[in-house]
Amino acid sequence: MDMRTRKLAKLVVNYSVNVKPNENVVISGGTEAEEFIVALYKEIILKGAHPILRVNLSGLNSFFYKYAKKHQIEKFPDHFDHLVKNSQKYIGIHSESNTKELSSVDPKKISARQKVVNVISDYIVNQKDKIRRCTVGFPCDALAQEAEMDLVDYENFVFASCLQDWNKLGKKMDKILEKFKKGKKVHLIGEGVDLKFNIHGDKAVADKGEENMPGGEIFMAPVRESLNGWIKFDYPAIRSGKEVTGIKLKFENGKVSEFSADKNEDFLKTMLKTDENASYVGEFGIGCNPAINKFTKNLLFDEKIGGTIHLALGMAYKENGGGNDSALHWDIVKDMKKGKIILDGRVIQEKGVWKI
């Protein structure tokens, strides 16, 4: 086993979710992350806690969506709900055996299933007093291929992004966070964007590797009806195997009033119609991880690229002040290397460089 795999397991168990004796800890991941699942399992046992394995097998998701009948799509997973609500920690491993597995699936089926299971997802991410979770990236062939790297280079990229001095990086992020905690109005302006909105600044959060590994973003909720203007995203947005490119959104009083995409526009349209709140923005985030400087088509990493921002269509995290409940939470990343972030009339970032 690569020693970095063991270090990552220790970091996630001891730092990200801080496992304690007698806690129930769900480990959810695919077989391509087998050695990492083993490392996490052992580390949890050594902490005196109880690991619970939830292993996903390649190909079953696509089979479900292609052949499941209406009553199966709409069946609420009581067993999974019970498991989650009787666990104190949840570690979700992001790896793939085939990133295009769901690319030919009817997006309406995916959207319908999201509505059914959303109550469980919402519990995992928003009930922090009951369960603590971390989504962690792990290198594998499929994601290396998406990133246009060989596996060795991708492993180096992933481990460098995660195995950092999070206390040191966290202190730097806290300086930026304090500015937003006192802020009220944001203006994004530059190439491909002219968008204004208000924020719940006092509830802004810095992810220092505790909710995601890698961490490295500052995120907050816009005031729901405050977005006005437009934005065009440089990077593709990927969801359920679908790659949507050239997304342009226009906002009026918080809601998407016009939209277009160069590729898979119909999929974008379906996602915006997931529910009545899917066409509002639930999150404004800013990338701050210095070890992530390449777009890899993996959102867990891409939303942390320094000099980028991202907006999430749909659900607003309760820790950010909430205000927009939705079964959708879809982050879309924009490069701000040719733009400015203006907070309460003052330029605090220009061309990706902080002015703090």
N, C-alpha and C positions, 0 to 999 in steps of 0.2 A: 504494500500500500504506500502511495506517495505520502510522505510525511506532512505535506501541506493539507492533505485531506483530513488527517488527524487534528492538525492545528485549527482548521476551519470548524470541525465538529466541536472542539473544545470552546472555541470562540462563541459559536451559536448557543451551546448549552449553558455555558457559564456567564457570558456577557449579554447576548441578545435577548434570551428568554429567562435567564437566571433560574435554572431548574433547582428545586429544593426537594428534600427527602419526602417520600410518600405522595408526590404529585403524579397525576396521570398525564403523560406526555404523548400526544399523537405525532407520529412521523408519517407524512404523506409524500410519496414520491414514486417515480417509475424505476423499472429494472435497470435502466441505463445508469442510474445513480446508486447501484447496489453497494459498492464499497463505501460510499458516504453514508448510506442507511446503516450499514454495519458499524461504522465509526460512531455515529450518533447513538445507536442502540447501546453500545458498550459504555459510552460516556454517561448516558442517562442511568444505566445500571450502577455505575460507580458513584453516582450522586445519591443513590438510595431511592430513586424514583422508579416509576413504572412505565416503560415504553410500550406504546400501542402502535403496531404497524398497519398502515393502510397503503398497500402497494398497488400501483396501476400497471396494467399490462397493455403493451402496444397493440393498436388496432381495434380495441373494444369500443372506444368512443365513437369512431366513425361507423362501426357496425350498429351501435345503438341508435344513432341519429338517422341512419338510412332505413332501418327495419322496425324500429319501435313504433307501436301503434299509439293513437292519441291518449289512451288511458295510461300507457306506460310513460309517455312524455310528461303527463300531468301528475304522476304518482309522487307524493312527497316522501323523501327518504327518511322515514321515522328512525331507523336504526342509526343513521349517521347523525341525525339531530340529537339523539340520546347520547351518542358517543361524545360529541362535541360539548354538550352541556354537562357532562360528567368528567370533563378534563380541565386541567388548569393551564396547560401549555399546548401550543400547536405549532409544529415546524413543517412548513410546506416547501418541498424541494422543487425548484424549477429546472427541469431538464426535459429533453424531447428525444424520441426515437425517429419521429417524422413530423417536421414542422408543418407539412401540408396535409396532414391527416384529415382535417375537416374542411379542406378547401372546396370540395364538391358537395358539401352538405347544404341543404336548404337553410339559409340564415333565419328564416321564420321559426324553424324548429329549435334552433339554438336559442333564439330570443324567448320563445315560449318556455323552454326548460330553465333559463335564467330566472324567469319570474317565479317559478316554483321553488327553486333552491335558494333564492335570494335571502330569505329569512335566516338561513344558516350562515351564509357568507357575511351578512350584516352583523350577526352575533359575533363571529370570529374577529372582525375588524373593528367593531365599535363598542363591544362590551369589555373594555379593558380592566374593569374591576373584577371581572369573572374569569377571563381567559386572556393570556398573553401569547401573541403569535409572532412568528418571523417567517418571511418568505426568503429563501436562500438559493442563490444560483450555484449550479455545479456544472463543470465542463463535460461535454459529450460531443460525439461526432456530428450529430445533426445541427447543433447550435454553432459548432465551429464552421461548418459548411455555410450556414446562413451568414456568418460574420466574415466569410471569405478568408479564413485562416486554416492552417493545418492544426491538428489537435494539440500539438506541443505548444504552438504559439497561443492558441486559445486558452489552454490551461494556465500559461503564464499570465495572460491578460486577466482571467477570472480571479486567480489567487492574489495577484497584485492589487486588484480592486477591493478585495475583501480583507486580506491580512495586513491591515494598516494599524497605526497607532490611533485608535478611535478617540482617545481622550484628547490628544493633541489636535486632531482634525476637528473634534467637537468644539473646542474652545474658539477656533477660527470661525466656525459656523455660527456659534452663539453671538458673535459680534454683529454678524449680518442679521441674525434673527431679531436682535433687540431693536434694530431700525424698523423692521416690519411690525413688530409688536406695538410700536408707537404710531404706526402709519395708518392712513385711512383711504388715500386715493392713489391708484396706480395708473400709469399711462405707458403703454408699450408702443414705441414708434420707431420706424426704420424701414428697411427693405422688406416688403411683404407684410407690414402690420401698421395699423393705427387703431388702437383699441384702448378704451378707457373703462375703468370699473372701480368700485369701492371694495374694500376688504374688511373681514373680521380680523384685523391685525393683532388684537390682543390674544387671539387664539391660534396664532401661527405656531408651527411646530418644526423643529429640526430633526430629521431622521439621521441619527448618528450610529446606524448599524443595529438598532434595536428592533425596528419593525421590518426592516429589509436588510439583507446582507448580500451585496454591498448596500450600505446606506450612502448618504451624501446628497441630500436635497433638503430644501426648506419649502414647506407647503402650507397653504392656507385656503380658506374658502372665500370666494368673492361673495359680496352681497347679491342675492339671487337675481334681482331685476335691474342691476346696475350696469351690466355690460352694454356698451354701445360702440360700434365701429366694426372693423373687419380684420381678419388674419388669414394669411396663407402659409401653410405648413411646408417646410422644406423636405422633411423626412417622411417616408411612408408610415402610415399607421397600420399595425398588423393585429388582427384579432381572429381567433378561430381558423387560422390558416389563410385568411384572406388578407391580401396586401392592398391597401387603399392609398393611392398616390395623388399628389397635387391637390390636397384638400384645401378648399377655401370656404370660410364661414363668415357670414355677416350677422351681427347681433343687433337687435333692437329691444331695449328694455329687458335685457338679460337672455332673451330667447333667440335661438337660431332662426333668422327670418329668410335667409337664402343660403344655399349650400351647393357646392359642385366638387367634383373630383375627376382627375384624368383617367383613373382606373378604378373599377368596382364602385362606381357611384351608387348603384342600386343597393349594395351592401351598406354603405353609409346611410342611405335613406331608411333602410330597415332598422338599423341601430338607433337612429334618431326617433323612430316610432316605437321603441321598446315599451315606453310608457309616457305619461304626460310630462314627466320631468326630465326625460332623457335628452331633450334639446336645450336644457339649461346647463351651465357650467358649475360643477361641484368642487373643483380644485384648481388652484393656480400654484404651480411648483417651479422651483429654480434649481438647476443642477449645480452641485458643488463638490463633486468627487474628483480630485486632481489626478487620480490614476486611470480615469475613464476619459479617453480623448478620441475615441473612434466609434462611429455608429455601427452597431452589430445586428440590428433587427431583433433585438431582445430588450424589451421595455424596461425590465428590471435593472439593466445597465444604462440604456440610452437616456432615460429620464434624469440620470445623474451627471451627464456630460457637462463639464464646466462651459459657461457661455451659452447655455440653452435654457429655455423655459418650456413648460408644458401646461396644457389645459386638459382637464378631464371632463368629458361630457357625462352628465348624470349625477350619481350619488356624491353628496358632501359628507365627509367624515364628521361624526358627532364631536370629536375632540377639537375640530376646527370651528365648531359652532353650528354645524348641520345646516338646515334650511332647505335642503333639496334631497328628498328620498327618491331613489330610483333603483331598479334592478341592474341598470347599466353603470359602469364606472370605467371609462375608456380614455386613457391618457394619450395625448397626441403631442409630439415634440417639435419645437421650432428652434432653429439656430438664431441667436441674437448677436452674432459677430458683426453684423452690419446694422445694429439697432441700439436702442437705449431703453433702460428701465428707469422711469421717472416716478419717484415716490413723494407725494405731497409737494410737487413742483420742483423737486431737486433731483438731478441726475445722479443715481447711485450706482449704476453700471452702464458702461459705454463700450461697445465692441467687445463684450464679454469680460471686460476688466472692471473690477469693483472700485468705486470711488469713495470708499469708506475709510 
